[in-house]
């Protein structure tokens, strides 16, 4: 916003100001007469009028009125208003109206500081516009612009139009900007060439070094800044994402803070290789400048012996100018400057400021401005949780830079979460590994891996694809391929088919029963599925091997289904066949259930199978179930198996808006598509909040990671925060906010919504009478379908009232408007597209099924002959599935359902459901070992 009107308007003399009014009057008159007299309309067509008005404009508009104001007489004076063009009338300037705000009761003695060039104008204007819109229009803090040459009149004019605050423009003294004469230019030039040859950013730039030296030691000495106590550094091309209703300057002042930041990262070590040695030398000379409660831990991981290269990104900083003017810092800068590192190397102001703040200030005088959403490419800080919604932030929380960046080293202490940590608790107890090596040793024999690979490859060669919208068995020829698979299984596993009872449920569902000797024991149920996702014909040429080749290259078995889930199907059957070979006779009944349409929801396969098993064994008649699911993850320096003990809910919601049709030449203010768009934006702008409960398996997983992960997997203070969250709600909230920066983790814990399908309208010149959107929900385990439906009801009722639409949500009338209604909005789902949250299986120390599963996993890992991918024993932790498996039909059978594939990420060449699906044969052998160990373990007396 400006302090005065456009020069173009100022330049219009009083008679000229009537021209717009006359033109407006002519237009209105033209349309009235044209409507009444057709002859007039022909004679006064718009093309003819346009030509006439062009000629008038040429004689009445003075081009000099659009020139920017005259330059300032001084390069460093305060610039309250641009000088008037010579053609402007005398007298007071008009002021452009701006939004009215109540002046703050008090302000700090502070200013914004821009170091900018004239050519940076566009970027400067972007930054100022964001700052004014989000903060300064309410507080009116002044701006100080600094440049090594005078700012031109264009720069001053355009920047002055964006604010009502005072603006000052200054030129930097030459001695503060240019390379000192005492620098050996020959040496400096040679070093710059080395930086350039090694592709170090700004490696050969002298102006960049000038800027770093100026920001390190001189900006706060500039004449224009001497009157201020605090500053906020702003760069061109900055985006501020969030409203700021509180004053950061006053926060700094009232809380005695000296330095504020939003982003911290690592410096290029090549650019500052001698900076830390110089710093240590200075500290040895002046130990009195370093307070006891400093933030050395942010800078060094070994007590100050070396620098870890962490620094606050000084492109954003809010600071106390008197801190830089202090004796300690002035001496420190002068000492550094005398070393020549700004020019012989490429010392940046960011590490210099960061080291000084961390060493010469107290730890609690450094502040992380979590509430300021900020982006200066390529880095971004986006607030999360309540701050994001309360401050109307429009950034994506997932884009916050570096969840585990060095920022966190100081952040945790600053939050005050680490006083009185609880005593170490056994919150991730590990059971003793179960040793079944006497039963699994046969799998280590020469040739077994190749045999197992061929068994899997043979099943992969049978393309049992399941497609959406397939017809019923008998009506759709796509199902016939499962006959071929069944014949293959009968041939490869003859003893299994002979010794076990085999039922075919709904034609292709396979139900095997290996009856145990003790009928009083509840059975163990193992699951898998026979179908695979289709291969897109367009991607066939992307496969290294044909997608249904089942080719074994000595390492991987290639083809669709090798990982999902024919490895599970064949692994279970191979295990049973091997145990029969060795005359194993189970005490506990073993049930195998293999559906054939899991990839399309399981209505024809798993559902009838579950009903049949329920018919045989009754409710809660199964001891435990193991199906496909989680696997082993090693990203934190330890192998952690993550069986899913629960599944999020699922619901597809169709929102439909209906409004009257008509010709699009006479449109309403909002069509059905426009109203639906508003509703969609409302949903996406207001996602479900994420709240981590201690009962959530993902919380247990986090505790297990903190307890057993490698020392460098977590920042030490964050590890302590996780531990303290067991008893501290404040710490739990903090842990949740930090972890929520990870989009994937957030999706596992909270309810998600994704607008996946939108359609509406049939013709360009016809108003759409109907518009639909499908929103897919994955429901948090603490929530329910009913909770989500209620949330949607409330939102649609609001929009219905806004546009006077009747509202029906899930069969209920929730309209708030008054008839007659303009149209309708409905929300609906179906039984087949709504699955409630799965019950969470017990994992406490008394839960025998969990202990059997855990000890089997740990025993298999010890028994594996494959190279260990992490140090130490494997850790087993409960986790969640964000998707849904066939187990959704089996809830009545047992409280103990586990979804787990015993393999590592490295066992899968390229994941599942994508091109180049392949499964490592050695990993497949370990899967067979796991199923063997689990069956033997569950068969022990009182195991379950």
N, C-alpha and C positions, 0 to 999 in steps of 0.2 A: 504494500500500500504506500501511497506517496504523501508528501506534505504539501503538494501543490498540484494544480491541474496540468494537463498536457500542454506543451508549448504550442501545439496546433490550435488548441482552443484559445489560449492566451492571445494568439496572433490574429484571431478574428476580430475585426472592428465591429462596433455595434450593429451597423446595417447588415454586415455579413452574417451575423448571428440569426437573422430572420430567414436566411436561405433554407436551412433544414425544415423550419416550420412551413415555409411556402411549398417546398417539395412534398411534404407530408399531406398538406391540404390538396395539392394537385392530384396526388395518387388517389385519395378518397373520392374526390370529385370525378376522376376518370372512371373509377369502377362503377359509381352510381349511374353516370351517363351511359356508359357502355352497356350496362344491364337494361337501360330503358330504350336506347336507340341503337340499332344495329349499325347504321351508317356511321355514327360517331365511333363505334368500336373499331371499325375498319380503318378509319382515318387516323386513329390514335393508338395504333398497335404499339406494344412494348418496344419493338425494335426501332420504331421511329422516335418514340420518346427517349429511348436510351441515347440515340445519336444526338438529339437536341440537348439533353442534360450534359453530355460529354463536352459540348462546345461551351455551355454555360460555365461548367467547372473550370475550363481552361482560362476563362476570363476573370474568375472570382477567387480562385485558390492560389495563395502565395506560397510557392515552394519553400521559401526561407522560413516559413512558420514551423517546418518540421526539422530544422537543424537542432542539434543538441546545444546545450548551454555553453557559454564561453568558458575557457579554462580558468582555473584558480590562479590567483597571483602568487600563492605560496604552495609549495609541494607538501607541506606538513601542517597546514592549518585545519581547523575544524570546519566541516562542510555541512552546514545545517540545511541550506536550500541551494539548489543550482542557481547560477546567475541567470537573470532574465535575458531572453533574446532582445535584440535592439528594437524589434517590432512590437514588443509587448507593451500594453498600456501601463502607465504608472499606477501607484497605489498598491494596497496589500494583495498578495497572491491568493487566489482561491485555494482551498484545501480539499483534497479528495476525501470523501466520507469513508470512514473505516468503522468496523464493528466496535461498539462501545464496551469497555471493560472497566470494572472498578479498580482504580490504582491500588497496588499492594500497600499494606500498612507500612512496610519497611522493606528496604532493599540492601543488598550488600554493595560495597564499593567495588564494582566489577565491570568487566567488558569482554566482548567477544574479540578474538584476535584472528585475523586472516593474513597469512603470508601468500600473496597472489601476484600474478603478472597481469598485464592488461589483456593478454590473450586468453586468460582464464575466465573472462567475464561470464560466459554462459554457465560454466560450472559453479561460479560464485553465486550467480543468481539462483540456481537450483538449490544450493545449500541455504541461502538466506530465506528463500520462500518456504522451505521446510521448517526452518527454525522459527520464522515468524508465525506460521500456521500452527505449529505444535506447542510453542512456548512463548516467544518474545512479544507477541501482540498483547499479551496480558501483563508483561513485566517491563518491557521497553528498556532493556539494557543497551548501552551504546556499542558501536562497532569501531574497531581500529583496524585499518588496512595498511599493510606494510609491503613495500616493494623496493627493489634495488634501483629502480628508475621512477620518475614521477608518473603517477596515474594520469591517464589521458581523460579528456572531458567526457568521452563516451562512457568510460568505465564509471566515472563519478555520477553521471546523470542516471544511468540505468540502475546502479545499486541504490541510489538515493530514493528511487521510486518504490522500493520494496518495504520500507520501514518508516515509522514515525520517530524512531530513535535517532539520537545524535550519531553522526558518522565522522570519523577523522581519518585522513589519508596521510601517510608519512613515507618519507624516503629513508632507507637504511644508510647509515654512514659507511663510507667506503672501507674504512679500517675494520668495521664489524662484519663486512661481507666478503671482501676479496681475500685471496690467499696471501698470507703474510710474506713480506720480502725475505724473511730469514729462512723460509722453507727452501730446501735444495731442490729446485725445479727439475734438474736432471734426474735425481733419484725418484722424485714424485712421479715424473712422466714414465720412467721405466716401470714403476710399480703399477701405474694405471694400465699400462700395456699388458702387464701380467694378469690383472683383473679382467681385462677385456678378453684376452686369449682364453681365459678359463670360464668365460660366460657368466661372470658375476654381475648381477643387475646394477646398473649405474656405475659399473666398474671403471670406465674411462671418463666419467663426467666430473669436471671441476665445479660447475654450478651446483651440482648435487652436494658436493663436499662443502661448498660455501654455505649452503642452506643448513646442513647438519651442524656445522660449527656455529652459525648464527643462532639457531634454535637452542643449541646447548649452552651458549655463554653470553648472548648479547640481546636477545629479543626483549628480555625484561628490563634492560637498561635504556630502551628507547624512550625518547622524550615524551612521546604520547602515552606511554604506559606508566610513567612515574607516579601519576596521580592515583592509580588503582592498586587494590590489594589482591584481587582475584581475577583470573582470566579463564576463558573457555576457548581452546584452540579449535578452529574449524577449517577444514580444507575445502577446496572446490569439489563439486560432484559428490556431495554427501547427501544421503537420505536419512531423515529422522522419521521413524515409523510410529511413534507413540505420543499421545498427549502427555504433556508435563504440567501437572497442576500445582506441584510444589517447586520451590526455588532451589536448584542445586547449589547456587552460590551461598544462599543463607544456610543450607545444610552444612556446607563446608565450614562456614564461619562459626555457626553455633556449636558444632561438634569438634571444632579444632582439628579438622582434617587439613592435610597439606597437599594431597595428590589423589585424584580420582580417575578411574579408567573404566573401559568397557570390554576391551579385548587384550589378551596377552598371548604372545607367541614366541617362537624361537628366532634368534638372529642368525644370519649366516656366519658361521665361526671364522671363515676365511677373512672376513672384513674387520674383525676386532681381535685378531690373534694375540695382541700384546696389551689389550685394554685392561684385562683383569690383573696382569702383573703390575701395571702402573697403579691400579687401584689398591692393591695390597701394599705396594710401596708407600702410597699416600697414607693409608691407615696406620702403618707402622710409625710414620712421622707424627700423625695427629690422632692417636687413639681416643682422645677426649671428645672427638666429634661423633663417636659412634655410641648411641645409647644402648643400654643393656637389652631393652625390649625391642630390638630391631627386627627387620624382616629378612635377615641373612638366609633363612631357609628357603625363601623364594628364589634367591640367586644361586645358591650352591647346595649340592647334595652331600658334600663332605666337609661341612663346617667352615668353608671359606678357602679351602685349598685350591679348588678350581671353580670356574664359572660354568653354570649349566646352560648359558645362552638365553635364559628366559628374560623377556622384557615386556613392559606395557607398551602397547602400540600407541605411540605418541601422536599419531594423526588425530586421535581423540584424547584430550586430556583437559581436566578441570583442575586448576592448581592455585596454590598460594604463592603469589609473586614474591612475597617477603621470604619464602623459603629459598628461592633461587638467589635472592639478594643477601642471604645469610653469609656470615663469615666462613662457615664450613663449606658451603657450596662454591662460593667465589674462589676460595683457595683451591678447592678440588678442581674446578674447571681450569683455572690458570695452570695448575700442575699438569693436567692432561694436555692442555694446549701446547705447553712447552715441549711435550714429547713428539709433537708433529703427527700424531696418529690420524687426525682428521684428513690429512693429505697423503701421508705415506701409506696409510691403510685406507679404510673407508668407514671410520667410526661414525655411527649414527647417533642422532640426538636421543633416539628411543632407548638404547641400552645405557647411555650416559645418564639420562633422567631417571631411568629405572634403578640403576645401581645407587644413585644418590638418594633417591627416595627411600629405598629399602635399607640403606645403611645409616643415613643421617636423621631419619624420622623414626618415630616409634611405629611399631607394627599396626596399632589401631588408628594411626593417622592416615593410613592408606585405605581408600574406599572403592569398592566395586559398585558402579552405578548400574545395578541390575535392571532398573526401571526405564533406562534410556535405550530405546530401540535405534540402532545405528548401523549404517552401512557405508563403507568407503571401499570400493572394489579393490581387491577381491574378497574382503573379510566383512563379516556381519555379526552383530549381536542382536538377537531377538528375545525379548522377555518371554517367560513361559508362565503357565498356570494362571492364577488370579490376576497377576500384573498385566498379562496380555489382554485379558478381557476388560479389566477396569480402565486401562489406559488407552483403549480403542486402538490397539496395535494392529497393523495390517500386514505384518511380516509373517513368514512361515516359521513357526517355532522350531521346525526340523533343521532350519538353515543356520542356527546359531553355530558360530565357529568353534570347533574343537572341544568336544565334550571332555576329553582328557588332556586338554592343552595345559600349558604351565600356569595359566590363570588360576587353576584350582589350587595351586600350591599355597596361595595366600588367602584365597576366598574362604576356606573352611575355618581357619582361625578367626578371621574377621567376623564370622557369623556367631562366634561364641558358643559353639556346640560341644566343646570337648572338655568341659570341666566336669569331673565326676563321672567318668565313663563307668559302665557297669563292670562287674567282675566277669572274666571270660566265661561264657556259657557254652554248654554242649548243644548248640542250636543246629548243628549239622552232623549229627552222630552217624558214623559209618559202621556197618555191620562187618563181621568177619567174612572174608571171601570163602565161598563154598568150593571145595576141591573135588572136581569130577574127572580129574585127569586120567584115571584108570578107564574111564569110558570114552574119553575124547582122544586118547593117544593114537587111535587108528587113523585119525584124520591128518596126522603128521607124516604118514607113510608116503614114500615116493609115488607119484602118479595120482594121488587122490585129488590134488588141486585141479589137475587137468580133467579128471573124471567129473568132478563137481561142476567145472566150467562147462563141460559138454552137456550135462544134465540141464543146466540153466539155459544154455544156448539153444537147445532143442525146443524148450518151451517158448523162448523168445521168437523162434521162427514161425510160430503159429500166431497170426495177427488177430488176436481177440480184442479188437477195438470196440468200445462202446460209445455210441453217438447220442447226442441230445435228441429228444423227440423220436426215439426208436419206438416201433410198435411192439405189441406183446409177443411173447414167444409163440411161435406157430404162425404169426401173421407177418413177421418181418424176417427176411432171409439173412439179415446180418447176424442172427444168433447161431446159425448153423455151424459156424466155425468152431464153436465150443465143443461140438461133437468130436472134432479132430483133436482138440486139446485133451479131452477125457480119454480117448484111445491112447494118446501119448503117455498120459499119466499111468494108465493101466499097464502099459508095456514096461515102463521104466521102474515102476514100484509094484511089482507083482505080489510080494509078500504082504505089503500094506493092504492091498485090495482083497487079499485072501483072508488075512487074520483079523482085520477090522470090519465092523459092520459099516456098509456104505449105503447111504440113502441119497437119492437125488430129489431135491426139494424144488418144486416149480421148474422142473426139467433139468436146469443146469446148476442149481445150487448143490454143492457137495457137502455132505455131513458124514464124517467118519467117527466111529466110536470104538475106542480100544478099552474094553471093559476091564476094570481092575478087580482084584481079588477081594477087596473090602468095600462092599456096597454102601456102608455107612459113611464113607468119606465123600465129600462133595468133589465133583470132577474139576480138573484143570481144563480150561478151554483156550485153545490157540486159534487165531484167526488170520485170514489173508484174503486176497481177492484175485480172481482169474483174469479180469479184464484190464485193458490198458487204455490210456487216452489215445485218440486218433493221431496219426501222423499227417500233418498238413502237406498235401502233395507239392505245394510251392516250396517247401523246405527240403525236399529229398536230396537236391544237389548240394546241400550244406553238410550232409552227413559224411563223416570220414569212411564209414562202412554203411552199406544199405541198412535202412532202419529195422528190417526184420531178418537180418542175416544171422544173428546169434553168433557172429564171428568171434573167436577167441584168439587174440594176438599174442598170447603168452603172459599178458598182464590183465587185460580187460576183456569182459564179455560185452560185445556191442549190440545195441538194439533197444527198441522201445519195450519197456517193461522190465528191463534187466535190473533196474533199481526199484521201480514202483509197478507192481509189487510181486513179480514172478520170482524174485529172489526170496521173498517171504514164503510164498506158496511152495516152491521147490525145496527151500531150506527146511521147512517143517516136514515135508514128506520124505526127504533124504534122511533126516534124523530118525524118523520112525522106522524106515526101511533098515537103517544101520542097526538100530536097537533090536529089531526082530532077527537080524542076521546073527546077533550074539545072544539070542534067546532071553532077552529081557522080558520080564513079566511084571506089569505094573500092579502095585497095590491100589493106587488111586486111579479111577477111570480118567482117561484122556479123551477129550472131544476136540475134533478139528472141524472148523466151519469156514467154507470158502464161497463167498458170494461171487457174482459175475457181472454186476453193474455198479460197483462202488463209485466209479468215476462219474456217474450220472445220478448219484444219490442213493442207490441201493434199494429202490422200491420192489424190484422183482427178485433180487437175490438175498441180500442180508435181512430184509424185513420178514419174508416167509421163513427163512432159516431161524431167526430169533424166535418167531412164533412157534416153530416146531420144537425147538430146544426148551422153551417155556412149557410147552405141553408135556414134555417128557420129565423135566426135573422140577418144574414149579418155580414160583417166585423165590428169589434168593437161594436157588438150588445149585449154583455154581460157586466154587471156592474162589476162583480168580480168572480173569480174562486177560490175555496179552494179544494185542493187535498191532498193526503198523503204527508208526508215530515218530516220536522224538529220537534223537541219535546222540552220538558222543561229540562234544565240542571241545576244542583245545586252544581257543584264542586267548586264554589268560595264563598260559604256561602250565596248565594242568589239564588232564583229561577229565571232563565232567560229563557223565551220562545223564541225559535229561528225559527220563520217561514222563510222558504227559499224563497227569492224574486227573485232568479235567479238560473240557472243551468249551470254548465260548459258544454262546447262542448264535442263532442265524435267523435273519428275517429280511425278506425282500418286500419292500413297501412300494406300491404303485400310487402315485398322487396324480389325480386327473382334475383338470380345470375345464369347465364348459361355460362358454359365453355365447351370446347371439352372433350369428354370422352376418354377412352383408358384403357390400362392395368395398374394397380396400381404399377407394378414392375418398370415402367419407368414414375414416376410422374413429373408433373411440379413443380415449386417452390411453387405455391399456387393453390389449387383446388377451386372449387366453394364454398365448405364449408369453406375453409380457408379464402377466400376473404370475404364471408358473416360474418364470425367471426370477422374479422377486422372492418367491418362496424358496427356490433353490439357493439363491445367494444367502438368504437368512440361515438356512441350514449349514452351509459351508462356513459362513462367518462366525457361527456360534457352535463349534464342535462340543461334544460331550467332554466334561472335565475328567481328568484322570486322578483317581484317588487310590493309592496303594494301601491295601489292608494287610495286616500282619498274617491273616489267615490265607492270603493268596499264595499259591505255589511259587509265583514269580518272586515274591518276597523271600521265601525260603531259599530259592535259587540264588538270590543276591547275597544272602547270609552265607551260603556255602562257598560262593565265589570269594567273598571277603575273608573267609576262614582258611581257605586252602589254595587260593590262586598264588601265582608267583609274586615275589615282593614288589616287582615293578609293574604289576598289572593294574594296581590302583595307586593313586596318590595316597600316601600314608594317612593323611588326615581324612580323606574320604572313606577309607577303610574303617577308620574309627567312627565316623559318622554313621556308617551302616550298622556297626556294632551298637552304638548308642541308641539307634532308632528302636531297639528292642524295648526300651523303657521311656524314651523321650518322643512325644508327639511332634515337637518342634523339629527334632532331627529327622523324624520320618517324613515330615512335610518337605524338608530340604532335600533329602535323598530322592524323594519322588520328583521334585522339580528338576534336579540334575539329570536323573535317568530319563525323564520325559523329553529331554533334548534329543534323545535317540528315537527316531520315528518308528523303527521296528519294535523297540521295547514298548513304546507307548501304545502301539497297536495290540500287543499281547495283553496289556493290563486294562486299557479302557475300552469303552464302546466306540466303535468306529462307524462311520457312515460314508458311503461312496455313491455319488450319482453316476450310474453306469449306462443308462439308456434314456434317451429323450426323443420324443417325436411329437409332431403336431403340424397342422396345416396341410393343404392339398394343392393350392394354386397361388401364384404370385398376386393375383388381383382379387382374391377371395379371403375375407377375414376368417381366421381359424376358429372353428366352433369347438374344437377340442385340442388339448395339449396334455401329454402324459410324461411323467418321469418315473423311472424305477430307481429307488435308493436302496442299496444293499447295506445291511447292518450286521456287524459282528459284535455280539453283546457281551459285555464284561461279566465275569462270573458272579459278581456281587449284585448284578442287576437282573432283569428278566424281560420277557417279551411285553408283559403288562406295563413295566416302567417305560419302555421305549414307546409303546403305543400312547401312553398318557402324555409323554413329552411331545409327540407329534400332534396329538389332539389340541394341546394348548397353542402350539404354533399356528395350526391351521385355523383355529377359532379366531385368532388375532387377525390373520390375513382375510378371513371371511368378513369380519366386521369392517376392515379397512376398505374393501371393495364391494361390500354389500352382497356377499355370496352366501348361499346356504352351505353348511358344512356337515358332511357325514364322515365320521372317522371310525373305521372298523365296525360298521353297523350301528353306530350311535349318532344321533343328531346332536351336534355341539354348536349349532349356529348361535351367533350373538347379534346378528343384524335383524332387520325388520322386513317382512314381506311387503311388497313384492320384491324378490331378489333379482339382481342383475344376472346371476348365473349360479353355478355350483362348483364346489371343490370337494373331492372325496379322497380318502386314504383307505387302501385295502391291502390285504395279504391273503394267503391261502394256507391250508394245513401243510401242503407240500413245500411251501417256501418259508415256513416258520418253525424253527427248532429251538426249544428253550435251552437254557444253560444246563450243561451236563452236571450231575452230582460229582463232587470232588472226592476221590478215593482217599481213605485214611493213609497217613504216612507216619504216624507216631510210632514210638518204640514198641507198642503193644500190637501193632498191625502186622500180623504174621505174613499175609500175602506180600506186603511191601518189603518185608525183610527177606523173603524168599527171592523176590525179584532182584533186590539190591545185591544180595550175596551171590546170586548167579551171575550177575553182570561183573562183579568184582573178581569172581573166580575165573570167569572166561577171559578177562583181560590179563590176569596173571598167567593163564595157560597158553595165551597166544604166542606163536613163534614169530609173528611179524615184528618189525622194529617198533619200539615204543615211540609215540609221537610227542610224549611229554614225560617229565620226570615224575617218579613216584607212582603209587597206586592210583587207580581210577577212583574218582569221587562220584557218588550217585546222589542226585538231587531231584526232587519233584519239579515239574514244569507244567506248561499248558500247551494245548493245541489251539491255534487261532482259526484253523479250519475244522471240518467235521469228517469223521470216519464212519465206517459201518457200525461202530459200537453204539451209535445213537439209538439203535433198535434193541440194544441188549441191556439197558439200564435195570430192568426188572429182575435180571438173572443174578446179579451180584452187586455188592457195594465196592468191589475191588476190581476196577478196570484200568489197565495200563496200556498205553499206546507207545510202543518202543521198537525201533529197529536197531539191532546191535551192529552199527557200523560207524565209521568216521567220515567226516566230510571228504577226506582225501580218497575214500573208497569209491566215490562217485565222480566220474570224469567231468560231467557237466550238469549235475543236478538231475532233476526229473522233469517230465512234461516239456522237454525242449529237444532241439536237435542234438545229436551226439550223446544221447543217453548211453552210458556204459558203466559197468560195475566191476570193480577189481576182484579177481578170482580169489586172491588171498583173503580179502575181506569177507567174501562169501563163505569161505571155509570157517572163519571165525563166527559167522552167523550160525552155521550148523553146530559149531561147538557150543554156542550160547543156548540154542534150543535143547541140545542134549543135556547140558548142565542144568537148565531149568526143569526139565522133566524128571531127572534123577533127584534133584533137590526137593521138588514138590512131593516126591514119592516117599520122602523120609517120614518116619513116625512123628506125628504131631506137628509136622511142618506147617500145615495150614489149619 
